[in-house]
Amino acid sequence: MDSDTLYSIGELSRRTGLTVKTIRFYSDKGIVPPTDRSPAGYRLYGLDALARLDLARTLRDLGLDLATVRRVLDREASLPDVTEAHANALDVQIRTLRLRRAVLRAIARRGPTPMEMDLMHRLATLSQAERRRLVSGFIDDAFKGLHSNPEFVTLMRSAMPELPDDPTPEQVEAWVEFAGLCQNADFRVTLRRTAEEQAEEPSRQDVGALHDALNQAMRERIDEAVSAGLLPASAQGASLADSLVGLYAHAFGHSDESDLRRWLLARLQTTADPHAERYWQLLATINGWPASPTLAPVYSWFTAVFAKSDDGPHDGLMP
């Protein structure tokens, strides 16, 4: 071999900008093996050493480990496959770093309690699947041994908190409060009571969409009543309540309005529970959903009418 095509480590250092120590290290690891040796025993390298060193430096700067770099250089692994796998790994690291950044900013904003700090630490270290299991485990426990409406349980299981790849501090704070709420014993009682009442609805038809429509109708009509200054205790308020009960009775095909009133009053009181409403508000914040208008004033207005009606007969509807 012509000696003009061979380079010493010093010459490679000048041509590549790498230190002699680095090139010697790469050579010892087999990434840039010497082509020959000088009469004095010094390592000499061929033209391909320049290309190998440039590629090795690029791959190392991108974060690939030495073993993977050597496999690529020795053609034991294809460069596209290796870089794709590494890019996917970086995606995971980036998502983790973004989440940790949001957690740190949330901590700086609010000065959390020890329990919140624990939840924030878990948020920063758990995978998305593990975070989902935390909530699904809460739902499993809440409905254990309970006869409940399967549509209601399906709704609870389908509405899971899913933090985006780059969450805001507000979303982190919402997740922490959401996780704390899932550990709240009072909320668990509320959820079980809701499930029991949903299982005893006065009709066996699928009423999920029907409830949404009725809730919307009730919200609109009571908003009008509140805007007009109509008090729940007034005769007009009682008349409006009767008409809304009639909507439910017709929708469910239920002729016994007195029984329907009792069921509806229990359902409205449960739905107006602050824990339940907060649960859905936090879920919307975490998932980036539009905030739903609160139904608490609507239910409070309707409940006030029903509670007064429950003190005695009203138009023959209450016994």
C-alpha positions as CSV (number, residue, x, y, z in Angstrom):
1,M,0.0,0.0,0.0
2,D,1.3,3.5,-0.9
3,S,2.3,5.2,2.3
4,D,0.9,8.5,0.9
5,T,-2.7,7.1,1.5
6,L,-2.0,6.4,5.2
7,Y,-2.5,8.8,8.0
8,S,-1.1,8.9,11.5
9,I,-3.4,9.8,14.4
10,G,-1.9,13.3,14.5
11,E,-2.8,13.8,10.8
12,L,-6.3,12.5,11.3
13,S,-6.7,14.9,14.2
14,R,-5.7,17.8,12.0
15,R,-8.1,16.8,9.2
16,T,-11.1,16.0,11.4
17,G,-10.7,18.4,14.3
18,L,-11.0,15.6,16.8
19,T,-8.4,15.3,19.5
20,V,-5.7,12.6,19.4
21,K,-7.1,11.2,22.6
22,T,-10.6,10.8,21.1
23,I,-9.3,9.2,17.9
24,R,-7.2,6.8,19.9
25,F,-10.2,6.0,22.1
26,Y,-12.3,5.3,18.9
27,S,-9.5,3.1,17.6
28,D,-9.3,1.1,20.8
29,K,-13.1,0.5,20.6
30,G,-12.8,-0.8,17.0
31,I,-14.8,2.1,15.6
32,V,-11.8,3.3,13.5
33,P,-9.4,0.3,13.3
34,P,-5.9,1.0,12.1
35,T,-5.0,-0.1,8.5
36,D,-1.4,-0.7,9.2
37,R,1.5,0.3,11.5
38,S,4.6,2.3,10.9
39,P,8.1,0.7,11.2
40,A,8.2,2.3,14.7
41,G,4.9,0.6,15.6
42,Y,2.6,3.6,15.4
43,R,-0.9,3.1,14.0
44,L,-1.7,4.2,10.5
45,Y,-5.1,4.7,9.0
46,G,-6.5,4.6,5.5
47,L,-8.8,7.0,3.6
48,D,-11.9,5.4,5.0
49,A,-10.9,6.4,8.5
50,L,-11.8,10.0,7.7
51,A,-15.4,9.0,6.6
52,R,-15.8,6.7,9.6
53,L,-14.7,9.4,12.1
54,D,-17.0,12.0,10.6
55,L,-20.0,9.6,10.7
56,A,-19.0,8.4,14.2
57,R,-18.9,12.0,15.5
58,T,-22.3,12.8,13.9
59,L,-24.0,9.7,15.4
60,R,-22.4,10.3,18.8
61,D,-23.6,14.0,18.7
62,L,-27.1,12.7,18.0
63,G,-26.9,10.5,21.1
64,L,-26.2,7.0,19.8
65,D,-24.1,4.8,22.0
66,L,-20.7,3.5,20.9
67,A,-21.9,-0.1,20.4
68,T,-24.6,1.1,18.0
69,V,-22.2,3.4,16.2
70,R,-19.8,0.5,15.6
71,R,-22.7,-1.7,14.3
72,V,-23.6,0.9,11.8
73,L,-20.1,1.5,10.7
74,D,-19.5,-2.3,10.3
75,R,-22.8,-2.6,8.3
76,E,-24.3,-4.9,11.0
77,A,-27.2,-2.5,11.2
78,S,-28.6,-0.2,8.6
79,L,-28.3,3.5,9.2
80,P,-32.0,4.3,8.4
81,D,-33.2,1.7,10.9
82,V,-30.9,2.8,13.6
83,T,-31.7,6.5,13.2
84,E,-35.4,5.8,13.1
85,A,-35.3,3.8,16.3
86,H,-33.2,6.5,17.9
87,A,-35.6,9.3,16.8
88,N,-38.5,7.4,18.3
89,A,-36.6,7.1,21.6
90,L,-35.9,10.8,21.5
91,D,-39.6,11.5,21.0
92,V,-40.2,9.7,24.3
93,Q,-37.5,11.6,26.0
94,I,-38.8,14.9,24.7
95,R,-42.3,14.2,25.9
96,T,-40.9,13.3,29.3
97,L,-38.8,16.4,29.5
98,R,-41.8,18.6,28.5
99,L,-44.0,17.0,31.2
100,R,-41.3,17.5,33.8
101,R,-40.9,21.1,32.8
102,A,-44.7,21.6,33.2
103,V,-44.6,19.9,36.6
104,L,-41.7,22.1,37.8
105,R,-43.5,25.2,36.7
106,A,-46.7,24.0,38.4
107,I,-44.7,23.5,41.6
108,A,-43.2,27.0,41.3
109,R,-46.7,28.5,40.8
110,R,-48.5,27.0,43.7
111,G,-46.2,25.7,46.4
112,P,-48.0,22.3,46.7
113,T,-48.8,20.3,49.8
114,P,-46.8,17.1,50.5
115,M,-49.6,15.0,49.0
116,E,-49.7,17.2,45.9
117,M,-45.9,16.9,45.6
118,D,-46.3,13.1,45.7
119,L,-48.9,13.2,43.0
120,M,-46.8,15.5,40.9
121,H,-43.8,13.2,41.2
122,R,-46.0,10.3,40.2
123,L,-47.3,12.3,37.2
124,A,-43.7,13.0,36.1
125,T,-42.6,9.4,36.3
126,L,-45.7,7.4,35.3
127,S,-46.3,6.5,31.7
128,Q,-49.6,7.4,30.0
129,A,-50.8,3.8,30.4
130,E,-49.9,3.9,34.1
131,R,-51.8,7.1,34.6
132,R,-54.8,5.6,32.9
133,R,-54.6,2.6,35.2
134,L,-54.6,4.9,38.2
135,V,-58.0,6.3,37.2
136,S,-59.4,3.0,35.9
137,G,-58.5,1.4,39.2
138,F,-60.4,4.1,41.0
139,I,-63.5,3.3,38.8
140,D,-63.1,-0.4,39.3
141,D,-63.1,0.1,43.1
142,A,-66.0,2.5,43.0
143,F,-68.2,0.1,41.1
144,K,-67.0,-3.1,42.8
145,G,-70.0,-5.4,43.8
146,L,-72.5,-2.8,42.6
147,H,-75.4,-3.3,40.3
148,S,-75.1,-0.3,38.0
149,N,-76.2,1.0,34.6
150,P,-73.6,-0.4,32.1
151,E,-74.0,2.7,29.9
152,F,-73.0,4.9,32.9
153,V,-70.0,2.8,33.7
154,T,-68.9,2.8,30.0
155,L,-69.1,6.6,30.0
156,M,-66.9,6.8,33.1
157,R,-64.3,4.4,31.6
158,S,-64.3,6.2,28.2
159,A,-63.7,9.6,29.7
160,M,-60.0,9.3,30.7
161,P,-57.6,12.1,31.4
162,E,-55.1,12.3,28.6
163,L,-52.3,14.9,29.1
164,P,-51.0,16.3,25.8
165,D,-47.3,15.9,24.9
166,D,-46.6,19.5,26.0
167,P,-49.0,20.2,28.9
168,T,-49.4,23.6,30.4
169,P,-48.9,24.1,34.2
170,E,-52.7,24.5,34.4
171,Q,-53.2,21.0,33.0
172,V,-50.7,19.6,35.4
173,E,-52.4,21.2,38.3
174,A,-55.8,19.9,37.0
175,W,-54.3,16.4,36.8
176,V,-53.0,16.5,40.3
177,E,-56.4,17.7,41.7
178,F,-58.1,15.1,39.5
179,A,-55.9,12.3,40.9
180,G,-56.6,13.6,44.4
181,L,-60.3,13.6,43.8
182,C,-60.1,10.0,42.7
183,Q,-58.8,9.3,46.2
184,N,-61.6,11.2,47.9
185,A,-63.9,8.9,49.9
186,D,-66.8,11.3,49.7
187,F,-66.6,11.4,45.9
188,R,-66.5,7.6,45.7
189,V,-69.7,7.5,47.7
190,T,-71.3,10.0,45.3
191,L,-70.2,8.0,42.3
192,R,-71.6,4.8,43.7
193,R,-74.9,6.5,44.5
194,T,-75.1,7.9,41.0
195,A,-74.5,4.5,39.5
196,E,-77.2,3.0,41.7
197,E,-79.7,5.7,40.7
198,Q,-78.8,5.4,37.0
199,A,-79.5,1.6,37.3
200,E,-83.0,2.4,38.5
201,E,-84.1,4.8,35.8
202,P,-87.8,4.6,35.0
203,S,-87.2,3.2,31.5
204,R,-85.1,0.4,30.1
205,Q,-84.3,2.2,26.9
206,D,-80.9,3.6,26.1
207,V,-81.3,7.1,27.6
208,G,-77.8,8.6,27.3
209,A,-78.5,10.9,24.4
210,L,-82.0,11.5,25.8
211,H,-80.6,12.8,29.0
212,D,-78.4,15.3,27.1
213,A,-81.4,16.7,25.2
214,L,-83.5,16.9,28.4
215,N,-80.7,18.6,30.3
216,Q,-80.3,21.1,27.5
217,A,-84.0,21.8,27.4
218,M,-84.1,22.2,31.2
219,R,-81.1,24.6,31.1
220,E,-82.6,26.8,28.5
221,R,-86.1,27.0,30.1
222,I,-84.7,27.6,33.6
223,D,-82.2,30.2,32.3
224,E,-85.2,32.0,30.9
225,A,-87.0,31.8,34.2
226,V,-84.0,33.1,36.2
227,S,-83.5,35.9,33.7
228,A,-87.1,36.8,34.2
229,G,-86.7,36.8,37.9
230,L,-89.0,33.8,38.4
231,L,-88.5,32.4,41.8
232,P,-88.7,28.6,42.4
233,A,-91.2,29.1,45.2
234,S,-93.7,31.0,43.0
235,A,-96.7,29.5,41.4
236,Q,-95.2,30.2,38.0
237,G,-92.0,28.4,39.1
238,A,-94.0,25.4,40.2
239,S,-95.9,25.4,36.9
240,L,-92.5,25.4,35.0
241,A,-91.3,22.5,37.1
242,D,-94.5,20.6,36.3
243,S,-93.9,21.1,32.6
244,L,-90.3,19.9,32.8
245,V,-91.4,16.8,34.7
246,G,-93.8,16.3,31.9
247,L,-91.0,16.4,29.4
248,Y,-89.2,13.6,31.3
249,A,-92.4,11.6,31.8
250,H,-93.1,11.7,28.1
251,A,-89.6,10.9,27.1
252,F,-89.5,7.9,29.4
253,G,-93.0,6.8,28.7
254,H,-93.7,7.0,32.4
255,S,-97.2,7.7,33.6
256,D,-96.6,7.9,37.3
257,E,-95.3,11.4,37.6
258,S,-95.1,11.4,41.4
259,D,-92.7,8.5,41.3
260,L,-90.8,10.2,38.5
261,R,-90.5,13.3,40.6
262,R,-88.9,11.4,43.4
263,W,-86.4,9.7,41.1
264,L,-85.7,13.0,39.3
265,L,-85.1,14.9,42.5
266,A,-82.6,12.3,43.7
267,R,-80.9,12.3,40.3
268,L,-80.6,16.1,40.3
269,Q,-79.3,16.3,43.8
270,T,-76.6,13.7,42.9
271,T,-75.6,15.5,39.7
272,A,-75.3,18.8,41.5
273,D,-72.8,17.3,43.9
274,P,-69.7,19.6,43.8
275,H,-67.3,16.7,43.6
276,A,-69.0,15.3,40.5
277,E,-69.1,18.6,38.8
278,R,-65.5,19.3,39.6
279,Y,-64.5,15.9,38.2
280,W,-65.8,16.8,34.8
281,Q,-64.4,20.3,34.9
282,L,-60.9,19.0,35.6
283,L,-61.2,16.3,33.0
284,A,-62.1,19.0,30.4
285,T,-59.0,21.1,31.5
286,I,-56.7,18.1,31.3
287,N,-57.9,17.0,27.8
288,G,-58.2,20.5,26.4
289,W,-62.0,20.1,25.9
290,P,-64.3,23.2,25.9
291,A,-65.6,23.9,29.3
292,S,-69.2,22.8,29.8
293,P,-71.5,25.3,31.3
294,T,-72.3,24.5,34.9
295,L,-75.6,22.9,35.6
296,A,-75.4,23.6,39.3
297,P,-77.7,26.7,39.2
298,V,-80.2,24.9,37.0
299,Y,-80.3,21.9,39.2
300,S,-80.5,24.0,42.4
301,W,-83.4,25.9,41.0
302,F,-85.3,22.8,40.0
303,T,-84.4,21.0,43.2
304,A,-85.8,24.0,45.2
305,V,-89.1,23.6,43.5
306,F,-89.2,19.9,44.0
307,A,-88.2,20.2,47.7
308,K,-91.0,22.6,48.3
309,S,-93.4,20.4,46.4
310,D,-92.3,17.5,48.6
311,D,-93.6,19.3,51.7
312,G,-97.1,18.6,50.6
313,P,-99.3,17.7,47.6
314,H,-98.9,19.8,44.5
315,D,-101.6,19.7,41.8
316,G,-102.2,16.1,42.7
317,L,-98.8,15.1,41.5
318,M,-97.3,14.4,44.9
319,P,-99.0,12.1,47.4
